[in-house]
Amino acid sequence: MPGCVDMLDSRQPLRVPGQLFADDTVGLAPSLDNLHAMFAHFSQWAEDHYMGFGVKKCGVMALGRHSDVVALREQADRWQLGGERVPVVSEYRYLGALINSDLSMRNIVGDRVNKSRRAVEALDSVLGGRDIPINVRTSVLKTCILPVLTYGCEVWGMDSTSGVNRLQTILNQCLRRLVGVGAKAPGVATAPLLRELGIAPIEAMAAAARTRAFLKAPTLNTCISDLVRQPSRMRPNTWTSGTVRWLDRFARASAELAQNVRVPPAWRSLQPRVASNLVKAAVWGRFETSSSACTNTWSIYSQASYVGNPLPQYGTGIPAGAVAGLHIMIQLRTRVFPTARRLARIHAMPERFLHHCPACGGDVIESIEHILLECPRWECHRRNFGALAPDFNGFVRRFATSPEDINALLLGGVPPSLHGATHFTGNGRFFQLWRQALPHIAFFVVHVSHSRNVLLREMGLGPSRISRMGRRPDG
C-alpha cells in the first residue's frame, strides 16, 4: 500500500501491501503473524491520527483454496482494530462486488443477478407502461437497470464460467416487458428486440468493457499498470493473461464470427475506445448469428433493413394518441404481435386458426402481411389511411408489389429488392415521405389492432387472455 508507512518509527518504515480507495482500505497478509502485525499497525496509525474504524463494516477473510481458514477462526481474538474484534467472514462486499474466499466470478455475477431482479421489480410498472413513450421506457432500462446488470463486468467479462447467461435472461425479460410480451411466451427472438431498442447483449457489453479496461490500464498511475505491463509468470490464469488469450483468439476469428467486423491482429495498438467498440460489434454480430439467436424472425428483420431506422427514436416526435401505434409497430417488426397463427401454436386459440383467419373467415394464414394489407375485414381502415397519406401510399405502390415488400416499407424498412436504390437511402425520397406519414401509420395500426381485439373478444378470446401468451386458456 504505497504511502502507508509506520509513522511511529521512521527509522524502520513498514509497508503494508494492499489497496486504498477513498475511505476504504484493504490489507493483504501472507501469514497469520503478518496479519496480526498489520492489524496492530492500523490500530496504532488510527490512534496517532485521532481516527477510528467502522469495525461493523470490516471483515477478515482467507483467500485461496489452500488457505488455513480453521486457524483464522480459532485465533479470532487476535484480529482487532482499536480494541474491537473484526469478524471472520466467508465473503465480503468491496466496492459493490461480493467477493468470496475462492474469488469466484460466478459468485460476483450471482450477486448481480439478485440485485438486478430487485431493480426490475421496482421499475416493472414503468417498463410495461403503455402510456409512456417507448423511447422513455427504453431510456429507463438503459440508465437504471443495465448499470446494475453490468456493474463490475470489467472483471468478469469474457469469462464463460461466470454465468453471464443468467444476466442475459433478466435483460430478455425486460425486453419482453417493453414490447408487451409475456415473460414465458415461446418463440420470441431476442436478436431483433435488442437491435430495435439499441441494446447490446450482456456478453458484448462485458467483453467491450474488459477490453477497454485492459488497454487503458498501462496508462494509469496505479498498481494495475504494473500488473498489466509485467504479468505474473507463476500463475497461468490471471485477469491479464485471460484477457490477452481471449483477444488473440477472438481477433483471429472475428471476420467469420462478426460478419466482416474485424478486430485487427494488432489490437494492442488500438485506442481503448476504438478496440472496445470493435469488440462489442463483433460479439453482438456473433450473438445474432449463433444457433440460439439465428431464427427466421431475425432473418426477416435483418433483410428488411429495420436496423438502420429504429422506431424508438420517434417516440417523442409523434402525437400522444399515436404512441400506442408506435408500440404496436415494434411488435409487428419483431414478429411478436399475437397473430391467430401464433396464438394457436401456443394453444391460446383453437387449432383451426393455424390456417384460418378469424377476421375474414378465409382459409388463409393470419400473418402480419394479411392483417395489414389483405384481410377484407380491415379494408375501411386501409382506405382511411390511403386518404390521409396519399403521397406515401402511391410511392410505396409504385416500387413494391409483393405483400412482404409493402409491409417492410410500411414499417419503415427497405426490402432486399430495393436495397441500394436511390430513393431508399437514408435521406432519400422514401424516408422523407415515411417520416411525414408516420403518425398516420401509427393511427392505422392502432385502429386495426383495436378492431381486431374487439372481434376476438366477441369470439371469447379477449385482449387480457391474449396478453398472457404462453398460457393455456381456462377450460
Contacts in CASP RR format, 6 or more apart in sequence:
PFRMAT RR
TARGET T0000
AUTHOR 0000-0000-0000
METHOD contacts of the structure
MODEL  1
MPGCVDMLDSRQPLRVPGQLFADDTVGLAPSLDNLHAMFAHFSQWAEDHY
MGFGVKKCGVMALGRHSDVVALREQADRWQLGGERVPVVSEYRYLGALIN
SDLSMRNIVGDRVNKSRRAVEALDSVLGGRDIPINVRTSVLKTCILPVLT
YGCEVWGMDSTSGVNRLQTILNQCLRRLVGVGAKAPGVATAPLLRELGIA
PIEAMAAAARTRAFLKAPTLNTCISDLVRQPSRMRPNTWTSGTVRWLDRF
ARASAELAQNVRVPPAWRSLQPRVASNLVKAAVWGRFETSSSACTNTWSI
YSQASYVGNPLPQYGTGIPAGAVAGLHIMIQLRTRVFPTARRLARIHAMP
ERFLHHCPACGGDVIESIEHILLECPRWECHRRNFGALAPDFNGFVRRFA
TSPEDINALLLGGVPPSLHGATHFTGNGRFFQLWRQALPHIAFFVVHVSH
SRNVLLREMGLGPSRISRMGRRPDG
1 15 0 8 1.000
1 16 0 8 1.000
1 17 0 8 1.000
1 18 0 8 1.000
1 19 0 8 1.000
1 20 0 8 1.000
1 25 0 8 1.000
1 27 0 8 1.000
2 15 0 8 1.000
2 223 0 8 1.000
3 15 0 8 1.000
4 15 0 8 1.000
4 16 0 8 1.000
4 20 0 8 1.000
4 45 0 8 1.000
5 13 0 8 1.000
5 14 0 8 1.000
5 15 0 8 1.000
6 12 0 8 1.000
6 13 0 8 1.000
6 14 0 8 1.000
6 41 0 8 1.000
6 45 0 8 1.000
7 45 0 8 1.000
7 48 0 8 1.000
7 49 0 8 1.000
8 44 0 8 1.000
8 48 0 8 1.000
14 41 0 8 1.000
16 27 0 8 1.000
16 38 0 8 1.000
16 41 0 8 1.000
16 42 0 8 1.000
17 27 0 8 1.000
17 28 0 8 1.000
17 29 0 8 1.000
18 25 0 8 1.000
18 26 0 8 1.000
18 27 0 8 1.000
18 28 0 8 1.000
19 25 0 8 1.000
19 26 0 8 1.000
19 27 0 8 1.000
19 223 0 8 1.000
20 26 0 8 1.000
21 95 0 8 1.000
24 94 0 8 1.000
24 95 0 8 1.000
25 42 0 8 1.000
26 94 0 8 1.000
27 38 0 8 1.000
29 35 0 8 1.000
29 37 0 8 1.000
29 38 0 8 1.000
32 68 0 8 1.000
32 71 0 8 1.000
32 72 0 8 1.000
32 75 0 8 1.000
32 78 0 8 1.000
35 60 0 8 1.000
35 78 0 8 1.000
35 79 0 8 1.000
36 78 0 8 1.000
36 79 0 8 1.000
39 78 0 8 1.000
39 79 0 8 1.000
39 80 0 8 1.000
39 81 0 8 1.000
39 86 0 8 1.000
42 53 0 8 1.000
42 81 0 8 1.000
43 80 0 8 1.000
43 81 0 8 1.000
43 82 0 8 1.000
43 83 0 8 1.000
45 51 0 8 1.000
46 52 0 8 1.000
46 53 0 8 1.000
46 81 0 8 1.000
46 82 0 8 1.000
47 82 0 8 1.000
52 81 0 8 1.000
52 82 0 8 1.000
53 81 0 8 1.000
53 82 0 8 1.000
53 84 0 8 1.000
54 81 0 8 1.000
55 81 0 8 1.000
55 82 0 8 1.000
55 84 0 8 1.000
55 85 0 8 1.000
55 86 0 8 1.000
58 81 0 8 1.000
58 86 0 8 1.000
58 87 0 8 1.000
59 86 0 8 1.000
59 87 0 8 1.000
59 88 0 8 1.000
59 89 0 8 1.000
59 92 0 8 1.000
60 72 0 8 1.000
60 79 0 8 1.000
60 86 0 8 1.000
60 87 0 8 1.000
60 88 0 8 1.000
60 89 0 8 1.000
61 88 0 8 1.000
61 89 0 8 1.000
61 90 0 8 1.000
61 91 0 8 1.000
61 92 0 8 1.000
61 99 0 8 1.000
61 101 0 8 1.000
62 68 0 8 1.000
62 69 0 8 1.000
62 72 0 8 1.000
62 101 0 8 1.000
63 101 0 8 1.000
63 103 0 8 1.000
64 101 0 8 1.000
64 102 0 8 1.000
64 103 0 8 1.000
65 102 0 8 1.000
67 101 0 8 1.000
69 101 0 8 1.000
72 88 0 8 1.000
73 88 0 8 1.000
76 85 0 8 1.000
76 87 0 8 1.000
76 88 0 8 1.000
77 85 0 8 1.000
79 85 0 8 1.000
79 86 0 8 1.000
79 88 0 8 1.000
80 86 0 8 1.000
90 100 0 8 1.000
90 101 0 8 1.000
91 98 0 8 1.000
91 99 0 8 1.000
91 100 0 8 1.000
91 101 0 8 1.000
91 107 0 8 1.000
92 98 0 8 1.000
92 99 0 8 1.000
93 99 0 8 1.000
93 111 0 8 1.000
96 151 0 8 1.000
97 108 0 8 1.000
97 111 0 8 1.000
97 151 0 8 1.000
97 152 0 8 1.000
97 155 0 8 1.000
98 107 0 8 1.000
98 108 0 8 1.000
98 110 0 8 1.000
98 111 0 8 1.000
99 107 0 8 1.000
99 108 0 8 1.000
100 107 0 8 1.000
105 155 0 8 1.000
105 156 0 8 1.000
105 159 0 8 1.000
105 161 0 8 1.000
105 162 0 8 1.000
106 161 0 8 1.000
106 162 0 8 1.000
106 163 0 8 1.000
108 152 0 8 1.000
108 155 0 8 1.000
108 156 0 8 1.000
108 162 0 8 1.000
109 156 0 8 1.000
109 162 0 8 1.000
109 163 0 8 1.000
109 164 0 8 1.000
109 166 0 8 1.000
109 167 0 8 1.000
110 163 0 8 1.000
110 166 0 8 1.000
112 148 0 8 1.000
112 149 0 8 1.000
112 151 0 8 1.000
112 152 0 8 1.000
112 167 0 8 1.000
113 166 0 8 1.000
113 167 0 8 1.000
113 170 0 8 1.000
115 148 0 8 1.000
116 145 0 8 1.000
116 148 0 8 1.000
116 149 0 8 1.000
116 167 0 8 1.000
116 170 0 8 1.000
117 170 0 8 1.000
119 144 0 8 1.000
119 145 0 8 1.000
119 148 0 8 1.000
120 127 0 8 1.000
120 145 0 8 1.000
120 170 0 8 1.000
120 173 0 8 1.000
120 174 0 8 1.000
123 140 0 8 1.000
123 144 0 8 1.000
123 145 0 8 1.000
124 177 0 8 1.000
126 132 0 8 1.000
126 137 0 8 1.000
126 140 0 8 1.000
127 137 0 8 1.000
127 140 0 8 1.000
127 141 0 8 1.000
127 174 0 8 1.000
127 177 0 8 1.000
127 178 0 8 1.000
128 137 0 8 1.000
128 177 0 8 1.000
128 178 0 8 1.000
128 180 0 8 1.000
129 137 0 8 1.000
130 323 0 8 1.000
130 324 0 8 1.000
130 327 0 8 1.000
131 323 0 8 1.000
133 315 0 8 1.000
133 316 0 8 1.000
133 323 0 8 1.000
133 326 0 8 1.000
134 178 0 8 1.000
134 311 0 8 1.000
134 312 0 8 1.000
134 315 0 8 1.000
134 323 0 8 1.000
134 326 0 8 1.000
134 327 0 8 1.000
134 330 0 8 1.000
135 312 0 8 1.000
135 313 0 8 1.000
135 314 0 8 1.000
135 315 0 8 1.000
135 316 0 8 1.000
136 315 0 8 1.000
136 316 0 8 1.000
137 178 0 8 1.000
138 178 0 8 1.000
138 197 0 8 1.000
138 198 0 8 1.000
138 199 0 8 1.000
138 312 0 8 1.000
141 174 0 8 1.000
141 178 0 8 1.000
141 197 0 8 1.000
141 199 0 8 1.000
142 199 0 8 1.000
145 171 0 8 1.000
145 174 0 8 1.000
146 171 0 8 1.000
146 199 0 8 1.000
146 205 0 8 1.000
149 167 0 8 1.000
149 170 0 8 1.000
149 171 0 8 1.000
149 202 0 8 1.000
150 167 0 8 1.000
150 202 0 8 1.000
150 205 0 8 1.000
150 206 0 8 1.000
150 209 0 8 1.000
152 209 0 8 1.000
153 202 0 8 1.000
153 205 0 8 1.000
153 206 0 8 1.000
153 209 0 8 1.000
153 210 0 8 1.000
154 209 0 8 1.000
154 210 0 8 1.000
154 212 0 8 1.000
154 213 0 8 1.000
155 210 0 8 1.000
155 239 0 8 1.000
156 162 0 8 1.000
156 164 0 8 1.000
156 206 0 8 1.000
157 164 0 8 1.000
157 203 0 8 1.000
157 206 0 8 1.000
157 207 0 8 1.000
157 209 0 8 1.000
157 210 0 8 1.000
158 206 0 8 1.000
158 207 0 8 1.000
158 210 0 8 1.000
158 242 0 8 1.000
158 243 0 8 1.000
158 246 0 8 1.000
164 202 0 8 1.000
164 203 0 8 1.000
164 206 0 8 1.000
167 202 0 8 1.000
168 201 0 8 1.000
168 202 0 8 1.000
168 203 0 8 1.000
171 199 0 8 1.000
171 201 0 8 1.000
171 202 0 8 1.000
172 190 0 8 1.000
172 193 0 8 1.000
173 183 0 8 1.000
175 190 0 8 1.000
175 193 0 8 1.000
175 194 0 8 1.000
175 197 0 8 1.000
175 199 0 8 1.000
176 182 0 8 1.000
176 183 0 8 1.000
176 185 0 8 1.000
176 188 0 8 1.000
176 193 0 8 1.000
177 183 0 8 1.000
178 193 0 8 1.000
178 197 0 8 1.000
179 193 0 8 1.000
179 327 0 8 1.000
179 330 0 8 1.000
179 331 0 8 1.000
179 334 0 8 1.000
179 336 0 8 1.000
180 327 0 8 1.000
180 331 0 8 1.000
180 336 0 8 1.000
180 467 0 8 1.000
181 188 0 8 1.000
181 331 0 8 1.000
181 336 0 8 1.000
181 469 0 8 1.000
182 467 0 8 1.000
182 468 0 8 1.000
182 469 0 8 1.000
182 470 0 8 1.000
184 470 0 8 1.000
184 471 0 8 1.000
185 336 0 8 1.000
185 346 0 8 1.000
185 469 0 8 1.000
185 470 0 8 1.000
186 345 0 8 1.000
186 346 0 8 1.000
186 470 0 8 1.000
187 295 0 8 1.000
187 297 0 8 1.000
188 336 0 8 1.000
189 293 0 8 1.000
189 295 0 8 1.000
189 297 0 8 1.000
189 298 0 8 1.000
189 301 0 8 1.000
189 334 0 8 1.000
189 335 0 8 1.000
190 201 0 8 1.000
190 293 0 8 1.000
191 287 0 8 1.000
191 288 0 8 1.000
191 293 0 8 1.000
191 294 0 8 1.000
191 295 0 8 1.000
191 297 0 8 1.000
191 298 0 8 1.000
191 301 0 8 1.000
192 297 0 8 1.000
192 298 0 8 1.000
192 301 0 8 1.000
192 306 0 8 1.000
192 333 0 8 1.000
192 334 0 8 1.000
192 335 0 8 1.000
193 334 0 8 1.000
193 336 0 8 1.000
194 200 0 8 1.000
194 201 0 8 1.000
194 284 0 8 1.000
194 287 0 8 1.000
195 288 0 8 1.000
195 301 0 8 1.000
195 306 0 8 1.000
195 307 0 8 1.000
195 310 0 8 1.000
196 301 0 8 1.000
196 306 0 8 1.000
196 310 0 8 1.000
196 311 0 8 1.000
196 312 0 8 1.000
196 330 0 8 1.000
196 333 0 8 1.000
196 334 0 8 1.000
197 310 0 8 1.000
197 312 0 8 1.000
198 310 0 8 1.000
198 312 0 8 1.000
200 208 0 8 1.000
200 280 0 8 1.000
200 283 0 8 1.000
200 284 0 8 1.000
201 283 0 8 1.000
201 284 0 8 1.000
201 287 0 8 1.000
203 283 0 8 1.000
203 287 0 8 1.000
204 279 0 8 1.000
204 280 0 8 1.000
204 281 0 8 1.000
204 283 0 8 1.000
204 284 0 8 1.000
204 287 0 8 1.000
205 280 0 8 1.000
207 246 0 8 1.000
207 279 0 8 1.000
207 280 0 8 1.000
207 283 0 8 1.000
208 276 0 8 1.000
208 277 0 8 1.000
208 279 0 8 1.000
208 280 0 8 1.000
208 283 0 8 1.000
209 276 0 8 1.000
210 243 0 8 1.000
211 243 0 8 1.000
211 247 0 8 1.000
211 272 0 8 1.000
211 275 0 8 1.000
211 276 0 8 1.000
211 279 0 8 1.000
212 272 0 8 1.000
212 273 0 8 1.000
212 275 0 8 1.000
212 276 0 8 1.000
213 272 0 8 1.000
214 228 0 8 1.000
214 240 0 8 1.000
214 243 0 8 1.000
214 244 0 8 1.000
214 247 0 8 1.000
215 268 0 8 1.000
215 270 0 8 1.000
215 271 0 8 1.000
215 272 0 8 1.000
215 275 0 8 1.000
215 276 0 8 1.000
216 272 0 8 1.000
217 224 0 8 1.000
217 225 0 8 1.000
217 227 0 8 1.000
217 228 0 8 1.000
218 225 0 8 1.000
218 228 0 8 1.000
218 229 0 8 1.000
219 225 0 8 1.000
227 239 0 8 1.000
227 240 0 8 1.000
228 240 0 8 1.000
231 238 0 8 1.000
231 240 0 8 1.000
231 241 0 8 1.000
231 244 0 8 1.000
232 238 0 8 1.000
232 240 0 8 1.000
235 241 0 8 1.000
247 263 0 8 1.000
247 267 0 8 1.000
247 279 0 8 1.000
250 257 0 8 1.000
250 263 0 8 1.000
250 279 0 8 1.000
250 282 0 8 1.000
250 283 0 8 1.000
251 263 0 8 1.000
251 264 0 8 1.000
251 265 0 8 1.000
251 267 0 8 1.000
252 265 0 8 1.000
254 261 0 8 1.000
254 262 0 8 1.000
254 263 0 8 1.000
254 278 0 8 1.000
254 282 0 8 1.000
255 262 0 8 1.000
257 282 0 8 1.000
257 285 0 8 1.000
257 286 0 8 1.000
257 289 0 8 1.000
258 281 0 8 1.000
258 282 0 8 1.000
258 283 0 8 1.000
258 284 0 8 1.000
258 285 0 8 1.000
258 286 0 8 1.000
259 285 0 8 1.000
259 289 0 8 1.000
261 278 0 8 1.000
261 281 0 8 1.000
261 282 0 8 1.000
261 285 0 8 1.000
262 278 0 8 1.000
262 282 0 8 1.000
263 275 0 8 1.000
263 278 0 8 1.000
263 279 0 8 1.000
263 282 0 8 1.000
264 270 0 8 1.000
267 275 0 8 1.000
270 278 0 8 1.000
287 293 0 8 1.000
288 294 0 8 1.000
288 298 0 8 1.000
288 302 0 8 1.000
297 334 0 8 1.000
297 335 0 8 1.000
300 335 0 8 1.000
301 307 0 8 1.000
301 333 0 8 1.000
301 334 0 8 1.000
301 335 0 8 1.000
303 415 0 8 1.000
303 416 0 8 1.000
304 333 0 8 1.000
304 408 0 8 1.000
304 411 0 8 1.000
304 413 0 8 1.000
304 414 0 8 1.000
304 415 0 8 1.000
305 408 0 8 1.000
305 413 0 8 1.000
305 414 0 8 1.000
305 415 0 8 1.000
305 419 0 8 1.000
306 333 0 8 1.000
306 408 0 8 1.000
306 411 0 8 1.000
306 412 0 8 1.000
306 413 0 8 1.000
309 412 0 8 1.000
309 413 0 8 1.000
309 431 0 8 1.000
311 326 0 8 1.000
311 329 0 8 1.000
311 330 0 8 1.000
311 333 0 8 1.000
311 412 0 8 1.000
312 326 0 8 1.000
312 330 0 8 1.000
314 326 0 8 1.000
314 435 0 8 1.000
314 438 0 8 1.000
315 323 0 8 1.000
315 326 0 8 1.000
318 326 0 8 1.000
318 438 0 8 1.000
318 439 0 8 1.000
318 442 0 8 1.000
319 439 0 8 1.000
321 442 0 8 1.000
321 443 0 8 1.000
321 446 0 8 1.000
322 438 0 8 1.000
322 439 0 8 1.000
322 442 0 8 1.000
322 443 0 8 1.000
322 446 0 8 1.000
323 442 0 8 1.000
324 442 0 8 1.000
324 446 0 8 1.000
325 442 0 8 1.000
325 443 0 8 1.000
325 445 0 8 1.000
325 446 0 8 1.000
325 449 0 8 1.000
326 442 0 8 1.000
328 337 0 8 1.000
328 442 0 8 1.000
328 445 0 8 1.000
328 446 0 8 1.000
328 449 0 8 1.000
329 411 0 8 1.000
329 441 0 8 1.000
329 442 0 8 1.000
329 445 0 8 1.000
331 337 0 8 1.000
332 368 0 8 1.000
332 372 0 8 1.000
332 411 0 8 1.000
332 445 0 8 1.000
333 411 0 8 1.000
335 368 0 8 1.000
337 368 0 8 1.000
338 348 0 8 1.000
338 466 0 8 1.000
338 469 0 8 1.000
339 366 0 8 1.000
339 367 0 8 1.000
339 368 0 8 1.000
339 371 0 8 1.000
340 349 0 8 1.000
340 353 0 8 1.000
340 356 0 8 1.000
340 357 0 8 1.000
340 358 0 8 1.000
340 366 0 8 1.000
341 353 0 8 1.000
341 354 0 8 1.000
341 355 0 8 1.000
341 365 0 8 1.000
341 366 0 8 1.000
341 367 0 8 1.000
342 469 0 8 1.000
343 349 0 8 1.000
343 353 0 8 1.000
343 461 0 8 1.000
343 466 0 8 1.000
343 469 0 8 1.000
344 350 0 8 1.000
344 351 0 8 1.000
344 352 0 8 1.000
344 353 0 8 1.000
344 354 0 8 1.000
345 354 0 8 1.000
346 469 0 8 1.000
346 470 0 8 1.000
347 472 0 8 1.000
347 473 0 8 1.000
348 461 0 8 1.000
348 465 0 8 1.000
348 466 0 8 1.000
348 468 0 8 1.000
348 469 0 8 1.000
348 470 0 8 1.000
348 471 0 8 1.000
348 472 0 8 1.000
348 473 0 8 1.000
349 358 0 8 1.000
349 461 0 8 1.000
353 366 0 8 1.000
354 365 0 8 1.000
355 363 0 8 1.000
355 364 0 8 1.000
355 365 0 8 1.000
356 362 0 8 1.000
356 363 0 8 1.000
356 364 0 8 1.000
356 366 0 8 1.000
357 364 0 8 1.000
357 365 0 8 1.000
357 366 0 8 1.000
357 370 0 8 1.000
357 375 0 8 1.000
358 366 0 8 1.000
358 455 0 8 1.000
358 456 0 8 1.000
358 459 0 8 1.000
359 366 0 8 1.000
359 371 0 8 1.000
359 375 0 8 1.000
359 377 0 8 1.000
359 378 0 8 1.000
359 452 0 8 1.000
359 455 0 8 1.000
360 375 0 8 1.000
360 376 0 8 1.000
360 377 0 8 1.000
364 370 0 8 1.000
364 374 0 8 1.000
366 375 0 8 1.000
368 407 0 8 1.000
369 403 0 8 1.000
369 404 0 8 1.000
369 406 0 8 1.000
369 407 0 8 1.000
370 403 0 8 1.000
371 378 0 8 1.000
371 448 0 8 1.000
371 452 0 8 1.000
372 378 0 8 1.000
372 407 0 8 1.000
372 410 0 8 1.000
372 445 0 8 1.000
372 448 0 8 1.000
373 382 0 8 1.000
373 403 0 8 1.000
373 406 0 8 1.000
373 407 0 8 1.000
373 410 0 8 1.000
374 403 0 8 1.000
377 451 0 8 1.000
377 455 0 8 1.000
378 448 0 8 1.000
378 451 0 8 1.000
378 452 0 8 1.000
381 444 0 8 1.000
381 447 0 8 1.000
381 448 0 8 1.000
381 451 0 8 1.000
382 444 0 8 1.000
384 444 0 8 1.000
384 447 0 8 1.000
385 393 0 8 1.000
385 440 0 8 1.000
385 441 0 8 1.000
385 443 0 8 1.000
385 444 0 8 1.000
386 393 0 8 1.000
388 437 0 8 1.000
388 440 0 8 1.000
389 433 0 8 1.000
389 436 0 8 1.000
389 437 0 8 1.000
389 440 0 8 1.000
389 441 0 8 1.000
391 433 0 8 1.000
391 436 0 8 1.000
391 437 0 8 1.000
392 433 0 8 1.000
392 434 0 8 1.000
392 436 0 8 1.000
392 437 0 8 1.000
392 440 0 8 1.000
393 437 0 8 1.000
395 423 0 8 1.000
395 429 0 8 1.000
395 430 0 8 1.000
395 433 0 8 1.000
396 406 0 8 1.000
396 409 0 8 1.000
396 410 0 8 1.000
397 406 0 8 1.000
399 409 0 8 1.000
399 418 0 8 1.000
399 421 0 8 1.000
399 423 0 8 1.000
399 424 0 8 1.000
399 430 0 8 1.000
400 406 0 8 1.000
400 408 0 8 1.000
400 409 0 8 1.000
400 415 0 8 1.000
400 417 0 8 1.000
400 418 0 8 1.000
402 415 0 8 1.000
404 415 0 8 1.000
405 415 0 8 1.000
405 417 0 8 1.000
405 418 0 8 1.000
408 414 0 8 1.000
408 415 0 8 1.000
409 415 0 8 1.000
409 418 0 8 1.000
409 430 0 8 1.000
409 434 0 8 1.000
410 441 0 8 1.000
411 441 0 8 1.000
412 431 0 8 1.000
412 434 0 8 1.000
414 421 0 8 1.000
414 424 0 8 1.000
414 430 0 8 1.000
418 424 0 8 1.000
422 428 0 8 1.000
423 429 0 8 1.000
423 430 0 8 1.000
424 430 0 8 1.000
424 431 0 8 1.000
425 431 0 8 1.000
434 441 0 8 1.000
453 462 0 8 1.000
453 463 0 8 1.000
453 466 0 8 1.000
456 462 0 8 1.000
456 463 0 8 1.000
456 466 0 8 1.000
457 463 0 8 1.000
461 473 0 8 1.000
465 473 0 8 1.000
END
